[in-house]
Amino acid sequence: NYLQEDELPQECSDVVSSLPRETGWVAKYLHQYQGCWITTRYMKGVLAFQKHFQAHHTDILLVTTPKAGTTWLKAILFALVNRVRYRPDPLQHPLLTNNPHVLVPFLDINLYTQSQVPDLSSFAFPRLFSTHLPFALLPTSVKDSACKIVYLCRNPKDTFVSLWHFTNKLRPTAWGTNSLEEAFDKFCRGVSLYGPYWDNVLGYWKKSLEMPQKVLFLKFEEIKEHPAANLRRLAEFLECPFSLEEKAQGVEDNILRLCSFDNLSNLEVNKSGKLPAGEENNAYFRHGEVGDWMNHLTVEMIEKLDRITEEKFHGTGLRV
Ligand code: A3P
C-alpha cells in the first residue's frame, strides 16, 4: 500500500507533472516541490494539507526530519500532554497497545492523503499532529495562529544511516536493496524524503531563534543525554510544566520509562503490528543510539558529510 502511486486528483497531477523529479529511495519518484523532495503519493496529502488545514491556537505540531526520532518524540508528547487523562502507568496506557504514529498522525502523510478534507473532530484538544514539511511549506494558518511547533533534528550521519536501513526495509524484495553509495550520493545532493536535510533543519533553527515561544528546537542526541531536562523543557514550552507533586510522584520518570526504546520496541504492537498504510511497526525501532554511523560510513563519506554540514551551517550558530 505504501508503495502504490495513487490515482492523483487532476489538480494534483497537473502540479506533479510540472515538477523536477528523481528516482526515489522506496517510492518510484521524488518530486521537487517548492524546494522539497516529496513522493508522488505524499504530494496529494501535502497539497490538501496546505490548502485545507485550519490550525487551532492550542494545536501542537511535531515536525522532524525523517529518522530524527519522530516515533520517540510522538510517544513522549502524547504521554506528556495527556498525562492527566492517561496516567503514565506501565500496565495501562494507550501507548502500550498503539504505535505512536497512530496516536499522533502525520497530517500530510496520513490524514490528508487518506482524504482531501479529513474529519478531525474526533481529536481531543490540544490536538497533536505531525509533519516533516519545511517551515516555508507549512499552511498559512499554522504560521499565523498561536499553535506551537516542536522541531526535532538528529546529526546528519546517523540520520542518513537510519534512513538507508529504513528505506531498504520498506523496499519490495524484488527491487533489491539501495546500495549505501547510491543512497549517500542522493542524500548529499539533498534528494531525500522532505530534504534537503540541511534546508529542513536550518529553516526551523532560524524560526526557533526568531520566535522562541512558537518553535522549540530539540536534538535527538540531547534528549538521549539529558532526557529529564529535555522533558521538562518540553513541558514548559507547551505551558504544562510538572508540578512539585507530580515530580514527587515520579511522573517524569514514568513518562520516560514508558517511552524508552526498550519498552516501546518490546511491546507486541510494535513487534508484530502494522500501520494502516501497511508499514510494519518494527521498522521504526532499530538501535535508537547515537553514533551508529561509525559502523557504516567510510572515511571519505564522513569527511564529505561533515564538510557539507560545516558549509551549510556556517555562521548560523547551529551545531549538530
Ligand atoms: P536508528 O535507525 O538509528 O536505530 P523516526 O522515528 O524519525 O522514523 O526515527 C527512527 C529512529 O529513531 C531509529 O533510529 C529508531 O531506532 C529510533 N527510535 C525509535 N524509538 C526510539 C526510542 N523510544 N528511543 C530512542 N530512539 C528511538
Residues whose N, C-alpha, C, O or C-beta is under 5 A from the ligand:
A	BS01	A3P	T65 P66 K67 A68 G69 T70 T71 W72 D158 S162 C259 S260 F261 L264 Y284 F285 R286 H287 G288 E289
